[in-house]
Amino acid sequence: MWDYTEKVKDYFFNPKNSGVLEDADGVGDVGAISCGDALRLMIKVDKDSDVIVNAKFQTFGCGSAIASSSALTEMIIGKTIDEAMTITNQDIADFLGGLPPEKMHCSVMGYEALRAAVANYKGEEWEDDHEEGALICKCFGVDEGMIERAVRGNRLTTMEQVTHYTKAGGGCSTCAEAIEEVLAKINARMVEEGILSASEAFDPAHALRRSAKPHQPKVSPLAPAAPGHQPPAKLTTLQKIKLIEQAIEELRPFLHADGGDCQLVDVEGDVVYVQLSGSCVGCQMASVTLNGVQERLVEKLGFLVRVVPVKNHH
């Protein structure tokens, strides 16, 4: 379980400025629900002063994503567009008293959403709008531009850091070589510019290449892990369904305690379709519930799966 600051917990359990801003002047969308993280940032701007007078967000993601999004809105309200654009993802993390390294991508998502919302407000094309072929990591929709901004803004020099800050490479890992190439290229430029020393820069020749096995998320704080569980090396479809049902059953008491529930609907390859019900539907906690289910399934199955919510299943 990750160690969260009290401020992260507060901004997660009591998010500020969540919801829809109907008369928004700028809207920024980053991430995708299919990737497990998505953020929509909406801003209202006084045209005469260029001051952001209101901001709201909608987030699909973990507790750190909700806290980071909430913190960002607090930080930008009252600032001019130019002042807001000086905010970095590290500023968001610092505002919250710090984030676990594995959750720094949540602050980066806020930074990216702000850039997208401001571009939308100015009527400019968001530079992160890309064709599928431009993606480096297709699992999480990360392109070279996002990697470069994260690397430069946070002086990243390792593959692990890139994954922590962008999620790139955290899925199937087939993009590892492409990420290495991008990281090496950006670090080389930073050395030329005097931002990094040559000894600090990433060197693919001496890097430990990731294995093909997907990264396994840490156990969700939603519920304790069942002790002594050893998933089979290879699962039949029936075994997979039974383990998924078992994992959901183990989580059910925690869901019931909050007035909600989760039901398995279908399984297609590595995609698990579930239906949330009760208080789990449509609230900020729904994304956390889904993340908790996903992490428990990964623990049970021994490989990465994606949990997708469906509505009105009969």
Residue, then its C-alpha position, 0 to 999 in steps of 0.5 A: m500500500w502506498d504512503y499518502t499524505e494527509k492532504v492527498k487523502d483530504y483532496f481525494f475524500n473531499p475533492k474541491n471543484s469536481g463536476v461540470l462547468e457548463d459555461a467553460d471557456g476552455v476544456g482540456d481532455v487527457g488520457a482515456i477511460s480505456c487506459g485506466d486514467a482520464l481527466r477533463l479540466m474545464i476553465k472559465v476565464d475573464k476575457d478582460s483580465d485573462v484571469i481564471v475565475n473558475a475551474k472544475f474537473q471530472t476524473f476517472g482514475c485512482g485516488s491520486a488522480i482525483a487529488s491531483s486534479s482537485a489540487l490543480t483547480e485550487m492552484i489555478i483559480g485566481k491566476t492569469i493564463d500566463e501565471a497558470m501555465t508556469i505551474t509544473n507537475q512537481d508544483i501539483a505534487d508539492f501542493l499535496g505534500g508529495l506523491p508516491p513515485e508510482k503515482m507521479h503520472c497523476s500530477v503529469m496528467g493535470y499538467e497536460a490537461l491544463r495545457a490542453a484547456v488553455a490551448n482550447y481557450k485560445g483556439e489553438e490546436w493542442e500539440d498532443d492531438h496525434e494520430e495513432g501512428a505517432l503514439i509511443c505507448k499505445c496501452f496508455g496513449v502516450d506520445e513522444g511529446m508527453i514523454e519529452r515534457a515529463v523528462r525535461g520538466n522532471r530531469l528523468t533519466t531512467m525507464e522506471q521514472v518515465t513509467h512512473y511519470t507517464k505510465a508509458g511502458g507500464g502495460c505490455s512493455t512492447c514499447a520499451e525499446a521505443i521509449e529507450e530511444v526517445l529517452a536517450k535522444i532527449n537526455a542527449r539534448m539535455v546534456e548538450e544544453g547543459i541541463l544534465s551531465a553526461s554521467e547522469a544521462f540515460d545510456p541504453a547500452h548499460a540499461l537493464r531491458r525490461s522483461a516482456k512480463p507486464h508490470q504488476p500493480k501494487v495491492s489496492p488499499l480497497a481490501p487486504a490481499a488473500p494470503g498465500h495465493q499462487p495463481p496458475a501458470k496458465l489459465t483456462t477460460l473457466q479458471k479465469i472466470k472463477l478467479i475473477e468471480q472469487a476476487i469480486e466476491e472478496l471485495r463485495p463486503f467492502l463495496h456493500a459497506d459503502g452501499g455499492d456492488c460489482q457484478l461480472v458481465d463478460v470476459e474477452g481476452d484480457v478485458v473484464y466487463v463489470q457492472l457497478s450498482g448502488s452508490c458505486v454508480g456515477c460518483q468520484m469513488a467509482s474510478v477507485t472501485l474499478n482500480g481496486v477491482q483491477e488490481r485484485l484481478v491482476e493479483k489473482l490472475g497473474f497477468l495484466v487485465r483491463v476492467v471496463p464498466v458497462k451500463n444496464h446489463h440484463 
